[in-house]
């Protein structure tokens, strides 16, 4: 392989349905002209940001790498922690393998990288305790000096986590990082489009505006590489990809509210204090966990069978929004958490939340993700340009799991435990 450098740009919630629109924008159009592309990339299950981004850098399913949701199972917490830290990932990652070679890695808001060994790390994490703040939390989980420098130079661009200000900050930080440090591997995560779709819907004007902003960012990135002699014809590969799509939603399903009414969980002062069955939302899907601790086998089976019968009755009523009920075995086969008791899939237009009442939901969404990756109009995108990539190569379909092994191949490395395959067909002389 000729590529000495790999830059991976994740555009959260970029969808296959966007291709006709963004392929006409000037910078995407120019990139696509020289790229190997797939318009139909199958995500993972559940198709959420953290499981997906971990699958991108491991080539493994959530069931295998361990990041089975965005959030941890913490029923007692009103604001559960997320899978922020690297130590939640089972097995190796692309960036671990690069670091083992004595090379350097930069990551900007790439999920599940907190407290990793990444050389220059601006982790995606937020302060989730009353006694701390965002600056201290970020500093404790990433590269302190690097983060302080970025905030000193570009912090004025931020407005908390509001978009597009956050992506403007990330983009400025990315350009500075590439120009100043020239990492061997760079991972960057933009969330502008994902945010707009959640707030306004899949086909909203706000989502289209976010894609246009991404086009400008891609143009500036490619211009910077050209200016700084990081040539995609000679020594640098750039990959632009999505992690999942989104679907429009109208109705929220509050399984825990109903579990409370059935006596399967207890609440005091708005918080869960005891539970035998609990629903952990994944937006378009959800896990049902039956707590084994504190119950003998007979009681456990009574609870399990009772919850299952109750869920089946709900599924038979289309107004309740449940499209499918999967067993633990089936969930594992689909790549989801093998530790769940059941997994639920929402009907189109519905999504799940953990809250006990709609009044407790902080933000009603217009669109969301987490659905089964084979849903119609729900695939994502992969595009690669580089010295080893065949321009104009069309990949009919692929999995998100194929991206990690393929990126490892570009860097002369391997991910031997990957569930995906190397996309040999996109490479010259293979």
LINPE-V890506 format. One record per backbone hydrogen bond with DSSP energy under -1.0 kcal/mol. NH is the residue of the N-H (numbers start at 1). CO is the residue of the C=O. E is the energy in kcal/mol with one decimal. If there is no record, write none. Layout:
nh=NH co=CO e=E
nh=NH co=CO e=E
This chain:
nh=4 co=235 e=-2.2
nh=5 co=235 e=-1.5
nh=6 co=184 e=-2.5
nh=7 co=237 e=-2.6
nh=8 co=186 e=-3.2
nh=9 co=239 e=-3.4
nh=10 co=188 e=-2.9
nh=11 co=241 e=-2.9
nh=12 co=190 e=-2.3
nh=14 co=11 e=-2.0
nh=16 co=379 e=-2.5
nh=18 co=15 e=-1.6
nh=19 co=16 e=-1.3
nh=22 co=18 e=-2.7
nh=23 co=19 e=-2.4
nh=24 co=21 e=-1.2
nh=25 co=22 e=-1.2
nh=29 co=25 e=-2.9
nh=30 co=26 e=-1.7
nh=31 co=27 e=-2.1
nh=32 co=28 e=-3.1
nh=33 co=29 e=-1.6
nh=34 co=31 e=-1.2
nh=35 co=32 e=-1.4
nh=36 co=384 e=-2.4
nh=37 co=393 e=-2.8
nh=38 co=382 e=-2.6
nh=41 co=380 e=-2.3
nh=42 co=398 e=-3.0
nh=48 co=46 e=-2.3
nh=52 co=48 e=-2.3
nh=53 co=49 e=-2.7
nh=54 co=50 e=-1.8
nh=55 co=51 e=-2.0
nh=56 co=52 e=-2.1
nh=57 co=53 e=-1.3
nh=59 co=55 e=-3.0
nh=63 co=335 e=-1.9
nh=65 co=61 e=-2.8
nh=66 co=62 e=-2.3
nh=68 co=66 e=-1.4
nh=72 co=81 e=-2.8
nh=74 co=72 e=-1.3
nh=77 co=74 e=-2.1
nh=83 co=70 e=-2.4
nh=84 co=82 e=-2.2
nh=86 co=114 e=-2.8
nh=88 co=85 e=-1.6
nh=89 co=86 e=-2.2
nh=90 co=65 e=-3.0
nh=94 co=57 e=-2.4
nh=97 co=93 e=-2.0
nh=98 co=94 e=-2.0
nh=99 co=95 e=-2.3
nh=100 co=96 e=-2.0
nh=102 co=99 e=-2.0
nh=103 co=98 e=-1.6
nh=106 co=185 e=-2.5
nh=107 co=120 e=-2.5
nh=108 co=187 e=-2.8
nh=109 co=122 e=-3.7
nh=114 co=84 e=-1.9
nh=115 co=141 e=-3.4
nh=116 co=113 e=-1.6
nh=120 co=105 e=-2.3
nh=122 co=107 e=-2.9
nh=132 co=129 e=-1.3
nh=137 co=133 e=-2.4
nh=138 co=134 e=-2.7
nh=139 co=135 e=-2.3
nh=140 co=136 e=-2.2
nh=142 co=138 e=-1.1
nh=143 co=121 e=-2.2
nh=147 co=143 e=-2.5
nh=148 co=144 e=-2.6
nh=149 co=145 e=-2.2
nh=150 co=146 e=-2.3
nh=151 co=147 e=-2.6
nh=152 co=148 e=-2.2
nh=153 co=149 e=-2.3
nh=154 co=150 e=-3.2
nh=155 co=151 e=-1.7
nh=157 co=154 e=-2.3
nh=158 co=155 e=-1.5
nh=162 co=159 e=-1.8
nh=166 co=162 e=-2.3
nh=168 co=164 e=-2.1
nh=169 co=165 e=-2.1
nh=170 co=166 e=-2.4
nh=171 co=167 e=-2.8
nh=172 co=168 e=-2.1
nh=173 co=169 e=-2.3
nh=174 co=170 e=-2.6
nh=175 co=171 e=-2.4
nh=176 co=172 e=-2.0
nh=177 co=173 e=-2.5
nh=178 co=174 e=-2.6
nh=179 co=175 e=-2.1
nh=180 co=176 e=-2.7
nh=181 co=177 e=-2.6
nh=182 co=177 e=-1.1
nh=184 co=104 e=-1.3
nh=185 co=104 e=-1.7
nh=186 co=6 e=-2.4
nh=187 co=106 e=-2.5
nh=188 co=8 e=-2.4
nh=189 co=108 e=-2.1
nh=190 co=10 e=-2.9
nh=195 co=191 e=-2.4
nh=196 co=192 e=-2.2
nh=197 co=193 e=-2.3
nh=198 co=194 e=-2.2
nh=199 co=195 e=-2.2
nh=200 co=196 e=-2.8
nh=201 co=197 e=-1.9
nh=204 co=201 e=-1.2
nh=208 co=204 e=-1.9
nh=209 co=205 e=-2.3
nh=210 co=206 e=-1.7
nh=211 co=207 e=-1.9
nh=212 co=208 e=-1.9
nh=213 co=209 e=-2.0
nh=214 co=210 e=-2.2
nh=215 co=211 e=-2.0
nh=216 co=212 e=-1.8
nh=217 co=213 e=-2.1
nh=218 co=214 e=-2.7
nh=219 co=215 e=-2.3
nh=220 co=216 e=-2.3
nh=221 co=217 e=-2.4
nh=222 co=218 e=-2.6
nh=223 co=219 e=-2.0
nh=224 co=220 e=-2.3
nh=225 co=221 e=-2.3
nh=226 co=222 e=-2.0
nh=227 co=223 e=-2.5
nh=228 co=224 e=-2.1
nh=229 co=226 e=-1.2
nh=230 co=225 e=-2.9
nh=235 co=231 e=-2.4
nh=236 co=231 e=-2.3
nh=237 co=5 e=-2.9
nh=238 co=385 e=-3.0
nh=239 co=7 e=-2.9
nh=240 co=383 e=-2.8
nh=241 co=9 e=-2.4
nh=242 co=381 e=-2.1
nh=247 co=368 e=-2.7
nh=249 co=366 e=-2.5
nh=250 co=349 e=-3.4
nh=251 co=349 e=-2.5
nh=253 co=351 e=-3.0
nh=258 co=254 e=-1.3
nh=259 co=255 e=-2.7
nh=260 co=256 e=-2.3
nh=261 co=257 e=-1.8
nh=262 co=258 e=-1.7
nh=263 co=260 e=-1.4
nh=264 co=259 e=-2.8
nh=266 co=274 e=-3.1
nh=268 co=271 e=-2.9
nh=271 co=268 e=-1.7
nh=273 co=266 e=-2.3
nh=274 co=266 e=-1.2
nh=276 co=264 e=-3.6
nh=277 co=264 e=-1.4
nh=278 co=289 e=-2.1
nh=280 co=287 e=-2.7
nh=282 co=285 e=-2.8
nh=284 co=282 e=-1.2
nh=284 co=369 e=-2.3
nh=286 co=344 e=-2.0
nh=287 co=280 e=-2.8
nh=288 co=342 e=-2.8
nh=289 co=278 e=-2.8
nh=291 co=276 e=-2.4
nh=295 co=292 e=-1.8
nh=300 co=296 e=-2.6
nh=301 co=297 e=-2.5
nh=302 co=298 e=-2.1
nh=303 co=299 e=-2.6
nh=304 co=300 e=-2.9
nh=305 co=301 e=-2.9
nh=306 co=302 e=-2.3
nh=307 co=303 e=-2.8
nh=308 co=304 e=-2.4
nh=309 co=305 e=-2.5
nh=310 co=306 e=-2.0
nh=311 co=307 e=-2.6
nh=312 co=308 e=-2.6
nh=313 co=309 e=-2.0
nh=314 co=310 e=-1.8
nh=315 co=311 e=-2.8
nh=316 co=312 e=-1.8
nh=317 co=314 e=-1.5
nh=320 co=317 e=-2.3
nh=321 co=318 e=-1.2
nh=323 co=345 e=-3.2
nh=324 co=345 e=-1.4
nh=326 co=343 e=-3.5
nh=331 co=327 e=-2.7
nh=332 co=328 e=-2.2
nh=333 co=329 e=-2.0
nh=334 co=330 e=-1.9
nh=335 co=332 e=-1.5
nh=336 co=331 e=-2.8
nh=340 co=337 e=-1.2
nh=341 co=288 e=-2.6
nh=342 co=288 e=-1.9
nh=343 co=326 e=-2.1
nh=344 co=286 e=-3.3
nh=345 co=324 e=-2.1
nh=346 co=284 e=-2.5
nh=347 co=321 e=-3.0
nh=350 co=347 e=-2.2
nh=351 co=251 e=-1.6
nh=352 co=283 e=-3.5
nh=353 co=253 e=-1.8
nh=360 co=357 e=-1.8
nh=361 co=358 e=-1.2
nh=366 co=198 e=-3.3
nh=368 co=247 e=-2.3
nh=370 co=47 e=-1.7
nh=375 co=372 e=-1.9
nh=378 co=375 e=-1.0
nh=380 co=41 e=-2.4
nh=382 co=38 e=-1.9
nh=383 co=240 e=-2.1
nh=384 co=36 e=-2.3
nh=385 co=238 e=-2.6
nh=389 co=386 e=-1.2
nh=390 co=426 e=-2.8
nh=392 co=35 e=-1.6
nh=393 co=390 e=-1.5
nh=395 co=37 e=-3.4
nh=398 co=40 e=-1.6
nh=400 co=42 e=-2.8
nh=402 co=399 e=-1.8
nh=403 co=400 e=-1.3
nh=406 co=402 e=-1.6
nh=407 co=403 e=-2.6
nh=408 co=404 e=-2.5
nh=409 co=405 e=-2.1
nh=410 co=406 e=-1.9
nh=411 co=407 e=-1.5
nh=412 co=409 e=-1.5
nh=413 co=408 e=-3.4
nh=418 co=415 e=-2.1
nh=419 co=59 e=-2.9
nh=420 co=59 e=-1.5
nh=424 co=422 e=-2.0
nh=426 co=423 e=-1.8
nh=427 co=424 e=-1.7
nh=428 co=388 e=-2.4
